[in-house]
Amino acid sequence: MYSKELLKGTLGVIILKLLEENDRMYGYEICQKVKEISEGKILIKDGSLYPTLHKLLSDGIVTIEEVSMGKRIRKYYRLTPKGKTAKNEVMDELADFISTLQKIVFDSNKPFPAI
């Protein structure tokens, strides 16, 4: 499992990418999908997920669709058009950051080490 510090800066982009690929998702579903894809290396806690989702909502990046599930209401999150643009921008920025980090941390003349 990765440290909170590493995850903190990437949680938003993880959520945006999953919403792009899956159209709409609810919070628990996002947590489970990340756990599955990362083979348990990334575990998202509610205390991190929901503040990030609420920030994305207040910024107009995602919308909420409430669906009645018996006596419960499930909140599905979906990217807005603004969110799709933001996802592309943050993915480009992340790719550039990873490339720069690799140059700083690892010798740029050697292949990226296997973990």
PyMOL commands that set and color helices and strands:
alter all, ss='L'
color gray80, all
select helices_A, chain A and resi 4-8+11-22+27-37+46-58+81-105
alter helices_A, ss='H'
color red, helices_A
select strands_A, chain A and resi 24-26+62-69+72-79
alter strands_A, ss='S'
color yellow, strands_A
deselect
rebuild
show_as cartoon
